[in-house]
Amino acid sequence: MLPGCGGGNDGASGQPGTNGSSALIAMGAEPAGSNCANGGTQVMAGLDTNGNGQLDPDEVSQIQHVCTGSTGAAGAAGATGAEGSAGTAGAPGATGPAGADGATGPSGANGHGALLSLSSETAGGNCVHGGTRIDAGVDTNDDGVLQPGEISSTGHVCNASAAWSVISDDTQAASNSSYLASSDSRLKLTLPPSPQVGDIIAISGAGAGGWELAPNAGQSIGTATISAIAVQSAAAQIPLYGAQYASMQLQYIGDDQFMPLSYTGSITNGYLSQGGLVWSPASVALPWNEAKSYCDGTINGSTGWRLPTQGELHELVSSGQQYTGGWTIRFTWTADPDAPGHWGVKTDGSGEYPFDDTYDGSVTCVK
């Protein structure tokens, strides 16, 4: 019998570890508070660790704020990336005793931190009235400073116009502009149809009629930070109403959404809470049958509405809340029938009587 020859071969080397991830930024409105006295923009940065091209909440490593009227400081360096994984074990030899396991592959290169750089943006094509430029990128040389060659994305937070345009008729707003509503009747300011993220609109009521801030189709105005609003806007294209001397500054944050940066005075979306009921603003006029169908539909993103009874509407008028904005003060339908049609209540408190159902009365719905 002949003895066997030779031992097994060494296994193959492991694979190198993976490199670090790309840097991303995201922006959102920052309400007035401890971070920004007059509101501003929250800027978030981090590494796209899951590679989905979006900055997820658990990927945020740095947050800064761009406050109205001031320029933020440069962000700190991001955290060091994770070490690459070990290589796979080598395969056993073809003949003789099993070969030794292959050597562990080299560690992957450490990831680099994400950086932000904030600087003043002069008036021009990016910002009509100037503002703040926000650059972001990966600190590839690990010096803690975002160099020009490291910038991978840029955004802008633009200033509103320092000059106020006095309006006396309904007006289409332009981005980064300020308007002074001067009329004895309410003036409608329609929001810009194609705003850029960071654009600002400001409005103030000088005239007794106040103002209406009207979104375009699909646009919405956030109301969660407006403490005086009893029923939050839950659907697109719901206006805001301001009384005389009321002022508001809004910023576009993307996805057809505007958010308040600051406000003063009496501001409402027209929805009321009174007598254990929620009331929609009486801003449309319809015959009684169409008024009933209107209340049977979807209002402010929900169903379950109905016409009020005569007694319910009488109590609302007695409270005076219908004067807070968004309501047309006139004959308003109720659900109570009587010849020649149904009862209605004049919301200035001057009378209650039945009327022919073909009349275009104001409509408010309750739930």
GIJO-V220914 format. One record per run of one state. SS is the DSSP state (helix for helix, strand for strand, loop for the rest). FROM is the first residue (numbers start at 0). TO is the last residue. If there is no record, write none. Layout:
# GIJO-V220914
SS_FROM_TO ; SS_FROM_TO
This chain:
# GIJO-V220914
loop_0_21 ; strand_22_29 ; loop_30_38 ; strand_39_46 ; loop_47_55 ; helix_56_58 ; strand_59_66 ; loop_67_112 ; strand_113_120 ; loop_121_129 ; strand_130_137 ; loop_138_146 ; helix_147_149 ; strand_150_157 ; loop_158_162 ; strand_163_166 ; loop_167_169 ; strand_170_171 ; loop_172_175 ; strand_176_180 ; loop_181_185 ; strand_186_189 ; loop_190_198 ; strand_199_204 ; loop_205_209 ; strand_210_213 ; loop_214_218 ; strand_219_220 ; loop_221_238 ; strand_239_241 ; loop_242_245 ; strand_246_253 ; loop_254_255 ; strand_256_263 ; loop_264_265 ; strand_266_267 ; loop_268_270 ; strand_271_273 ; loop_274_275 ; strand_276_278 ; loop_279_282 ; strand_283_285 ; loop_286_286 ; helix_287_295 ; loop_296_297 ; strand_298_298 ; loop_299_300 ; strand_301_301 ; loop_302_304 ; strand_305_306 ; loop_307_308 ; helix_309_318 ; loop_319_319 ; helix_320_322 ; loop_323_329 ; strand_330_337 ; loop_338_339 ; strand_340_345 ; loop_346_349 ; strand_350_355 ; loop_356_359 ; strand_360_362 ; loop_363_363 ; strand_364_365 ; loop_366_366
